[in-house]
Amino acid sequence: MTGKAISSIATALVVGGGIGGMACAISLAERGVAVELIDLDPDWRVYGAGITITGPTLRAYRELGLLEEIKQFGAVTNRTRLFKYDGSHMLDLDEPALEEGIPANGGIMRPVLHRLMQSKVRALNIPVRLGITVSALDDNGTGVDVRFSDDSTGRFDLVVGADSVFSGVRDLAFPHMKPAEPTGQGCWRISIRKPPELDSAEFLLGHAHPCGITVCAPDMIYMWMLTPHVERESFMSDEEMFETLKELLADFGGSAGWIRDNMSKDDWINYRPLSAALQPRDWFNGRVVLLGDAVHATTPHLASGAGMAVESAIVLAQELASTDDVPAALLAYQERRFDRCRDVIETSVAVGALQLQNGDPSIHATMLGDALHRLSNPF
C-alpha cells in the first residue's frame, strides 16, 4: 500500500487478529502508526474451509499488497456459472471486470489466507500479543487508557475493535448496539478435492437448499449449502454432519452430485447458523472505533464479508491520513462505509429470504449480478 502518512495519531491498538483486524493493522502501520495487535486465541488460528473472493475483494487485497500472493496460493477464475440443482446449465453470471489485472473472482483456503496476512503483519514488525483481550476502556478525549484481560495496561491514541460478530469492544464502548440477528438460515461447508471437470465458480439453484462451489487451489474446492436453521439441544457429531450433508445433496447433479458421491469422513465438514447486523451510527465513541463483523456483519450470500472488512480497514487509514482532526476522520470513515455495508447486508439477507421461500432462480441471479455491479464502484 502507498499513501499519505498518518499524523493524526501516533499509536493504535487493534483488537482482533482476524481478516479485518490484520487488514487494519497493516493499513495503519504502512502509514507510519505504531500499531499493537491482540487476539484472544493464544495460537492465532483460523477456522473454516475456503473463502470466495470476488473482484471487489481482490481489488481491496491489492491495496494491501497481497493480490499476487492470493493468485499464487489460491485460485482465480473469470466467470461464475449458474446451474439448476440437477446440473443443467442456466447462465453465466454477469460479473463486471473491474480493471486490468484483477480477476472476476477467486478463492483460497482460509488458513492459507490467514498465513499470508500474518506474514505481512510480521514483516511490518507489528507487535502481536496473543491470548488476551481488553477488559476496560477509558477514553479522555486525547487517548484511550486500556486495561487488558491479563491486568496489564496501555495507552493508545486510537483503539480499533475488529473482534468478530461477538465483539467485546462493542460491548464495552457502544451501549446503543445489539448482537447480530439470526436470519433463519444455516450454512453447511465442506472442503474436498476438486471435481475433475470443474473450472469455474458455480451456483446450483432452484432447490430448497441452494449451494455453491468455489475453487480454492489447483486441486481443492469448498462447497457451501444453505438450509433453514433448526435449533437443537446439542451439536451434531462428525458422523451426523457427514450423513446429513450427504442426504441434503441427494437431489443434486453436476459438481454437487459428484461431491456427494465422492465425499468421505476425512473431508472437513462444518455447519453454523447465520446472523447479520448493520449496527446503528455512531460506529465510533471518542477514540474507539469498530470495523468488520463487529459493526457490519453479513451473511455469505454475496461472498463479501471479508471484502467489506478489508475495505473498511483501508478507508479508516485513508481518512486518518486526510486530517489531523481524529473525530472528523472517524466520522468520514463511518459515512463512507455505512451505505455500502448496508447494501451488502440488506441484499444478502434478501437473497437468503428468497432462498427460504424457494424463490425463482432467475430473480436470485439478477439480485447477485446487480449487487456485484454496485460493488464494482470505487469504495
C-alpha positions in Angstrom: 0.0 0.0 0.0 1.1 3.5 -0.7 -0.4 6.7 0.6 -0.1 9.7 2.7 1.4 9.2 6.2 -0.9 9.5 9.2 -0.1 12.4 11.5 -3.4 12.5 13.4 -2.4 9.5 15.6 0.9 8.0 16.6 -0.3 4.8 18.3 -3.1 2.4 17.9 -4.4 -0.8 19.4 -6.2 -3.2 17.1 -8.3 -5.8 19.0 -8.9 -8.9 16.9 -6.4 -10.8 14.7 -8.8 -11.9 12.0 -9.1 -10.6 8.5 -10.4 -7.2 9.5 -8.0 -6.7 12.3 -4.9 -7.7 10.3 -6.0 -5.5 7.4 -6.4 -2.6 9.8 -3.0 -3.2 11.5 -1.3 -3.4 8.1 -3.1 -0.3 6.7 -2.2 1.8 9.8 1.4 0.5 10.1 2.2 1.2 6.5 1.2 4.8 7.0 3.5 5.2 10.0 1.4 4.4 13.0 2.9 2.3 15.8 0.3 -0.5 16.0 -0.2 -3.2 18.5 -2.4 -6.2 17.6 -4.0 -8.5 20.1 -6.1 -11.7 19.7 -7.9 -13.8 22.2 -6.7 -17.1 20.7 -3.3 -18.0 22.1 -2.5 -19.9 18.9 -3.8 -17.2 16.5 -5.7 -19.8 14.5 -8.4 -19.5 11.9 -11.3 -22.0 11.5 -13.1 -22.6 8.3 -12.9 -24.1 4.8 -12.3 -21.9 1.8 -13.3 -18.4 1.2 -14.8 -16.9 -2.0 -13.1 -13.7 -3.1 -15.0 -11.5 -5.5 -13.4 -9.0 -7.9 -14.0 -6.1 -5.4 -12.4 -8.0 -2.6 -9.4 -8.8 -4.8 -9.2 -5.1 -5.5 -9.1 -4.4 -1.8 -6.4 -7.0 -1.3 -4.3 -5.4 -4.0 -4.3 -2.2 -1.8 -2.8 -4.3 0.9 -0.1 -5.7 -1.4 -1.4 -9.2 -1.2 -3.1 -9.8 -4.6 -0.2 -11.6 -6.2 0.2 -13.9 -3.2 -3.6 -14.8 -3.3 -3.2 -15.6 -7.0 -0.2 -17.7 -6.3 -1.6 -19.7 -3.3 -5.3 -19.7 -4.1 -7.2 -19.9 -7.4 -8.7 -17.2 -9.6 -11.3 -17.6 -12.4 -13.1 -15.2 -14.7 -16.6 -16.5 -14.5 -19.3 -17.9 -12.3 -21.7 -20.4 -13.8 -25.3 -20.8 -12.6 -26.9 -24.3 -12.9 -30.2 -25.8 -11.8 -29.7 -28.2 -8.9 -29.9 -31.1 -11.3 -26.8 -29.9 -13.1 -28.3 -28.3 -16.2 -26.7 -25.0 -17.1 -28.8 -21.8 -16.8 -26.5 -18.9 -17.5 -23.1 -17.4 -16.6 -23.3 -14.6 -14.0 -22.7 -11.1 -15.3 -19.6 -10.1 -13.4 -18.0 -6.8 -14.3 -14.3 -6.6 -15.0 -13.0 -4.0 -12.6 -9.7 -3.3 -14.3 -6.8 -5.0 -15.8 -5.0 -7.4 -13.5 -8.0 -8.1 -11.2 -9.8 -11.3 -11.9 -13.6 -11.5 -11.7 -13.4 -13.9 -8.8 -11.3 -16.4 -6.9 -11.0 -18.4 -3.8 -8.4 -19.5 -1.3 -8.4 -21.7 1.8 -9.0 -19.6 4.9 -5.9 -20.9 6.8 -3.7 -20.1 3.8 -5.1 -16.5 3.6 -4.6 -16.2 7.3 -1.0 -17.2 7.0 -0.4 -14.7 4.1 -1.8 -11.9 6.2 0.1 -13.0 9.3 3.3 -12.9 7.3 2.6 -9.3 6.2 1.9 -8.3 9.8 5.2 -9.8 10.9 7.1 -8.2 8.0 5.9 -4.8 9.3 7.2 -5.6 12.8 3.8 -5.1 14.3 3.9 -6.4 17.9 1.3 -9.2 18.4 0.1 -10.3 21.8 -2.0 -13.5 22.0 -4.3 -15.0 24.5 -5.6 -11.6 25.7 -8.4 -9.1 25.1 -9.5 -5.8 26.6 -11.4 -5.7 29.8 -11.8 -1.9 30.3 -11.5 1.3 28.1 -11.2 4.8 29.5 -11.3 7.5 26.8 -10.4 11.0 27.9 -10.7 12.7 24.5 -7.0 12.7 23.7 -6.3 9.0 24.1 -7.6 5.7 25.5 -6.3 4.0 28.6 -6.7 0.3 28.2 -6.8 -2.5 30.7 -6.1 -5.9 29.3 -7.5 -9.2 30.5 -4.1 -10.1 31.9 -4.3 -6.9 34.1 -1.6 -5.2 32.1 -2.4 -1.7 30.9 -1.5 0.6 28.0 -2.4 4.0 26.5 -3.2 4.5 22.8 -4.3 7.3 20.5 -6.9 5.0 18.9 -8.5 1.7 19.7 -10.0 -0.3 16.9 -12.5 -3.1 17.7 -12.2 -5.8 14.9 -13.0 -8.6 17.3 -15.8 -10.5 15.4 -19.6 -10.5 15.5 -19.3 -11.2 19.2 -17.2 -8.1 19.8 -16.1 -7.4 23.4 -15.0 -3.8 22.4 -18.6 -3.2 21.2 -20.0 -4.4 24.5 -17.6 -2.1 26.4 -18.0 1.1 24.5 -21.2 1.0 22.4 -24.3 0.5 24.6 -26.6 1.6 21.7 -25.7 -1.5 19.7 -27.1 -5.0 19.9 -26.0 -8.5 18.9 -26.4 -9.7 15.4 -29.9 -11.1 14.5 -30.4 -14.7 13.3 -31.5 -14.9 9.7 -33.3 -18.3 9.8 -30.7 -20.0 7.7 -27.7 -22.1 8.4 -24.6 -22.7 6.2 -23.0 -26.1 5.6 -19.4 -26.2 4.3 -17.2 -28.9 3.1 -13.6 -28.9 1.8 -12.8 -31.6 -0.7 -10.7 -32.3 -3.7 -11.8 -30.6 -6.9 -14.2 -32.4 -9.2 -12.3 -33.3 -12.4 -14.5 -31.2 -14.8 -14.8 -28.1 -12.6 -13.0 -25.0 -14.0 -15.0 -22.0 -12.5 -17.1 -21.0 -9.6 -20.6 -22.4 -9.6 -24.1 -21.8 -8.0 -26.7 -24.6 -8.0 -30.2 -23.0 -7.6 -33.8 -23.9 -7.8 -33.8 -26.2 -4.8 -34.9 -25.5 -1.2 -31.2 -26.0 -0.3 -29.1 -23.9 -2.8 -25.4 -24.4 -2.8 -22.2 -23.0 -4.4 -18.7 -24.2 -5.2 -15.5 -22.2 -5.1 -12.1 -23.3 -6.4 -9.6 -22.5 -3.7 -6.4 -24.2 -5.1 -5.5 -26.2 -8.2 -6.8 -29.4 -6.6 -9.1 -28.1 -3.8 -12.6 -26.6 -3.6 -15.1 -25.8 -0.9 -18.8 -26.2 -1.3 -21.4 -24.3 0.8 -25.1 -25.2 1.1 -27.8 -23.0 2.8 -30.7 -24.6 4.7 -33.3 -23.4 7.1 -31.8 -23.4 10.6 -33.5 -25.6 13.2 -32.5 -25.1 16.8 -31.1 -28.2 18.5 -30.2 -29.0 22.1 -26.8 -30.4 21.2 -24.2 -30.1 18.4 -24.1 -32.6 15.6 -21.4 -35.2 15.8 -19.0 -35.5 12.8 -20.8 -38.7 11.8 -24.2 -37.0 11.8 -22.9 -34.0 9.9 -21.5 -36.3 7.2 -24.6 -38.3 6.8 -26.9 -35.2 6.9 -25.0 -33.3 4.3 -24.9 -36.4 2.0 -28.7 -36.7 2.4 -29.2 -33.0 1.7 -27.3 -33.4 -1.6 -29.5 -36.4 -2.7 -31.3 -34.4 -5.4 -28.3 -32.7 -6.9 -26.5 -33.4 -10.1 -23.4 -31.8 -11.7 -20.5 -30.9 -9.5 -22.6 -31.1 -6.3 -23.7 -34.6 -7.2 -20.0 -35.5 -7.7 -19.2 -34.1 -4.3 -22.0 -36.2 -2.7 -20.7 -39.4 -4.4 -17.1 -38.8 -3.5 -17.1 -37.1 -0.1 -15.6 -39.0 2.8 -15.5 -38.7 6.5 -11.9 -37.4 6.2 -13.2 -34.2 4.5 -13.7 -31.1 6.7 -17.4 -30.5 7.2 -18.9 -27.7 9.2 -22.3 -26.2 10.0 -23.3 -22.9 11.6 -26.4 -20.8 11.9 -26.3 -17.4 10.1 -26.8 -14.0 11.6 -26.3 -10.4 10.3 -26.3 -6.9 11.6 -25.7 -3.4 10.4 -25.1 -1.6 13.7 -26.6 1.9 14.0 -24.5 5.0 13.9 -22.2 6.1 15.5 -19.5 3.5 14.8 -17.1 5.4 17.0 -17.2 6.6 20.5 -14.4 9.1 21.3 -11.3 7.4 20.0 -12.7 3.9 20.0 -14.0 2.7 16.6 -15.3 -0.5 15.2 -14.9 -2.3 11.8 -15.7 -5.6 10.2 -18.1 -8.1 11.7 -18.1 -6.1 14.9 -20.2 -3.4 13.2 -21.2 -4.7 9.8 -21.7 -8.5 10.0 -23.2 -10.1 6.8 -24.1 -13.5 5.6 -22.1 -15.3 2.8 -24.7 -14.7 0.0 -22.6 -12.1 -1.8 -19.2 -13.5 -0.6 -18.3 -10.0 0.6 -17.8 -10.2 4.4 -14.0 -10.3 4.1 -14.0 -7.7 1.4 -16.1 -5.3 3.4 -13.7 -5.7 6.4 -10.6 -5.1 4.3 -12.2 -2.1 2.6 -13.2 -0.6 6.0 -9.6 -1.0 7.2 -8.2 0.8 4.2 -10.8 3.6 4.4 -10.2 4.1 8.1 -6.4 4.6 7.4 -7.2 6.9 4.4 -9.4 9.1 6.5 -7.0 9.3 9.4 -4.3 10.4 6.9 -6.5 13.1 5.4 -6.8 15.3 8.5 -5.3 15.9 12.0 -8.9 16.0 13.4 -9.4 12.5 14.7 -13.2 12.8 15.3 -13.7 14.2 11.8 -11.7 11.3 10.4 -13.7 8.8 12.2 -17.0 10.4 11.1 -15.8 10.5 7.5 -14.8 6.8 7.7 -18.3 5.9 9.0 -20.1 7.9 6.3 -18.0 6.4 3.5 -18.7 2.9 4.7 -22.3 2.9 6.0 -24.4 2.8 2.8 -22.0 0.4 1.1 -22.1 -2.0 4.0 -25.9 -1.6 4.3 -26.3 -2.6 0.6 -24.3 -5.8 1.1 -26.1 -6.8 4.3 -29.6 -5.9 3.1 -29.1 -7.7 -0.3 -27.5 -10.7 1.3 -30.4 -11.0 3.8 -32.9 -10.5 0.9 -31.3 -13.3 -1.1 -31.5 -15.6 1.9 -35.2 -14.8 2.4 -35.8 -15.6 -1.3 -34.0 -18.9 -0.8 -36.1 -19.8 2.3 -39.1 -19.3 0.1 -37.6 -21.5 -2.7 -37.9 -18.5 -5.0 -37.3 -18.1 -8.7 -33.6 -18.8 -9.6 -33.6 -16.1 -12.2 -34.5 -13.5 -9.6 -31.7 -14.9 -7.5 -29.3 -14.5 -10.4 -30.4 -10.9 -11.1 -30.0 -9.9 -7.4 -26.5 -11.3 -7.4 -25.4 -9.7 -10.7 -26.9 -6.3 -9.8 -25.1 -6.3 -6.4 -21.8 -7.2 -7.9 -22.1 -4.3 -10.3 -22.8 -1.9 -7.5 -19.8 -3.3 -5.6 -17.6 -2.7 -8.5 -17.9 1.0 -7.9 -14.9 2.6 -6.0 -15.0 2.3 -2.3 
